[in-house]
Amino acid sequence: MNSKWLICFDADDTLWDNQTHYDRVEEQWLEVMRPYGTEQFLHDELFKVEKKNMPTMGYGTKAFCLSLIETALKLSACTIPASELQRIYDFSTWLLSMPATPFDGVTATLSLLARRHALVCLTKGDLLDQENKLQRSGLMQYFDHVEVVSEKTPDVYVSLCQRYGTDASHFVMVGNSFKSDIDPVLRIGGYGIHIPFKRMWAYEHLDEYTHPKRFTIDTISELPALLETLTAGNADS
């Protein structure tokens, strides 16, 4: 069995803060939409539109911006003033240039691991938007490959392992979302290293479970020591 290890990273809310910026934009949208319902009602209606749009728009900033505008038109019966739509457009498209400042320890950790392993960044969303965030973050240099997908499924992870000639038993996924980053990898026999973030988009919620190949750490700085243990203990298995 091939003993080459492949280490894969999620991007948003694993390498840098993403959800906080989205939540702040939604708060601005709620302020604009206050005449049309309670905060909880507006939040729920927006989420319904986001879920409806998922099959055609996917994830990312552009889909979110369009969902904000569509929900505003829907709830106002198309009577919302153009000036308010312009406000929504302006503060939502700011997300396309939002900061992508790496969390503490990310740059040092990736720099260290890139000397020992093949590193891949696997993220969901709009291709150009995600590539731009990686460029702004300064982290692109540490990855052998960056892939943007519409959904993180077991088949996506299997294909990634095949591309690198790595057996799933020597594949590690590091991410903040149990639903997208951990569960599918455990299902193919890989290792999932969960780094929970303080904020989570409702669509990413999934009931968590324990698993012998699931590990949870508080910060990415803990990752090298954990990987050292995993790879050393399973070098020839």
N, C-alpha and C positions, 0 to 999 in steps of 0.2 A: 504494500500500500504506500502511496506517495506520502512522504513525511513533511512536505513543504507546507508551512503555515501561511495563511492569508488572513490579514487583519483588516476588517472593514469598519468604516465609521459613518454614522449618520451625520448630517450637517447642522440643520436648524435645531437649536436648543440642546445640542450636544457639544458643538464646537463654539457656538456663539448664541447670544440671546436673540430669539426671533419672536416668540409668542407675546412677550411683554409689549413689543411695538404694535402687534396686531390688536392686542387688548386696548391699548391707548387710542388707536384709530377707531375701534368700535365704540369707545366711550365718547369720542367726538361725534360719531354718527348718532348715538343715542341722544345727545344733546340737541342735535338738529331735529331729530324725529320725535322729540318730547310731545308735540301737539297730537300725535297719532296713537298714543297708547302708553301704558306703563312700561317701565324699564324691562321687566321680566317678559311681558308680551312682545316687545320689540325684539329682545334678544332671541326669543323662541322662534319668531317669524323669520328672522334673519337666518337662523340655523336651518330652518325648513328649506329656505331658498338655496342655501349653500349645498345641502344634501341633494336637492333636486338637480342642481347644476353639475354635480360631481361627475356623472357619466360623460358629459360633453365638454366641460371646462377643466376638470381635474383639480389639482391643488395649485397653490401659489398666489402671489400678489394680484395678478391680473384677474383671476377667477374671483378673488375676494372683493376687489373693487367693483366688478360688474354685479356681484351679488348685493353689495351695499346699495348700488343705484337701482337695481331691479326691485329690491324690497321697498325702497323709498317710493318708487312709482306705484307699486302694488298697494301699499298701505294708505297712500294719499289719493288713490284712484286717479293718478296722473295729474293731480292738481298742485303738487309741490312746486314752488317757484323755481325758475331756472337758476336763480342766484344761489339757492340752497343746494341744488344739484351740483353747481360749480364748486361750492364749498366741499361737498362730499368727494368730488373728483380730485380736488387739490390735496386734501389731507390724506386721502387713501393712496393716491399714486406716489406720495412721498415715500411709501414703503419700498418703492423700486430703488431708492438710493439710501435707505436706512443704514445705520452703522452695522458692520459685521465684525465687531471687535471680539477677538477670541477670549474665552473665559480664562481666568487665571490657571496657569499650568498647561494649557493646551499646546502652545507653541513648543515649549520645552519637551513635552511628552512626545509629540509627533516627531520632533527632531531626533530624539533618542531612538524611537521605535523604527523610524525610516532607515536607520543604519543596520537593523537586525531582521526586518521583515518586509514583505511586500505590503504596501498600504493602499487601500482603495477607499474612496468616498462615494457612498451610494445614498442619493437623496431623492425625494419626491418634489415635484413642482414644475415650474416653467423653466425650460432649458437655459435661456438667456439670463433670466433673473437669478437662477442658482449659480451659474457660472460667474456672473458679476459679483455676487456676494463672496464667492470663494476668492476672486481676485482682490476685492476690497479687504478681505480678512488677512491676506498675505500668506495663506496656508497652502495654496495650490502646489507649491514647490515640493511638499512632502509626500504627495500622492503619486503613485505609479499610474493610477487611472481614476477618472471621475465619471460617474454615470448618473444621469438623471432619468428617473422612471416615473410612469404614471401611477404605479402601485407597487408596493413591496410584497410580493407573493413568494411562497416557497419555490416556485419555478424560477423566479428571478434570481434567487440566491443559488439555486442549483446551477443555472447557466453561468453565473459568475465563478463558481468553483470550477466548472468545466473549462472555462476560458483560461484559468490560471493553472490548470492541471493539479488542483488541490482537492483532496477528498473532503467531504462535508465534516468529517470527524476532526479535521485540522483547519476548520474555518471558524473565525471569531467575529461576531458582530457587536459593535459598541454603539449604544444609542439611548435616547431618553424615552422613547415610546415602546411600551411593552407590546402594543398591538402590531406595530410596523417593524420594529427592530429586533424584538426578542422572540415572540411567539413563532413566526414563520421559520426562524433559524433553528429553534429547538425541534420543530417538526421535521426538519431534514437531517437532524443528527449533529448540528453544529453547536457552538457555544454562544450564549447570549450574555453580554455584560451590560447590565442596566445601570444607567446613571440618571435617576429621576431628576426632573427639573421642577421648579416651584409652580410653574404654570403649565397647563395642558389643554389643548383644544379639545372640545367635547367629542369631536369625531374620532379622536385617537384613544378614547377610553375603552378598555377591555378588562374583564375580570382577570386578575393575575393569579398565578399558581406557582408552586414550588417545583423545582426540577433539578436533577443532579448536575446539569450543565448550565444552569442559570446562576449568575452571580450578580450581586448588587454592590456598588461602591458609591461613596458620597461625592468624590471628585475624580477628575481624569488623572490627577497626579498619582492616584493609587494604582493606575492601570499597569505600568511596567512591571511592578512586583508581582501582580496577579498573573500576568502573561508569562512571566518567567517561571512561575510555579506550574502553570498549565502546560506550557510547551516542554518543560523539562520532564514533567511526569508522564507525558504522552508522546515523547519524541519518536518512538518506533511502534506505537500501537496502531 
